[in-house]
Amino acid sequence: MHGLSFLVRRPPDEGEAVRWLRRAAAQGFMDAEYSLGIMLGEGRGVQQDLIESLGWLQRAAEKGHPGAIDLLRRTTGNRKQ
């Protein structure tokens, strides 16, 4: 367990997280699509890109990701998502 202690002490590198999320999202992992959409929308680790963010969130929602579905419903007012 102590072998992972470096993760607790090291501040997160959000840019690196985005790079890994892009790889996973490109392979169709809906959790990665959702997380990438959130990070792009908030500009965490990358320059904010609302259009790309929406695209990843829509992909995740189409696969049934509950967080993406809820977020899109709340932000777009679309009750059919």
Residue pairs with C-beta under 8 A, 6 or more apart in sequence:
13 45
14 39
14 44
14 45
14 46
15 45
15 46
16 45
17 39
17 45
18 36
18 39
18 40
18 44
18 45
18 46
21 32
21 35
21 36
21 39
22 36
23 32
24 31
24 32
25 32
25 33
25 36
25 56
25 59
28 63
30 59
30 60
30 63
30 64
30 65
30 68
31 60
31 65
33 56
33 57
33 59
33 60
33 63
33 65
33 68
34 56
34 57
34 60
34 65
34 67
34 68
36 56
37 53
37 54
37 55
37 56
37 57
37 60
37 68
38 44
38 53
38 57
39 45
39 46
40 46
40 48
40 49
40 50
40 52
40 53
40 56
41 48
41 49
41 50
41 53
41 54
41 57
42 48
43 49
57 68
57 71
57 72
58 68
58 72
60 67
60 68
61 68
61 69
61 72
61 81
69 81
72 78
72 81
73 79
73 81
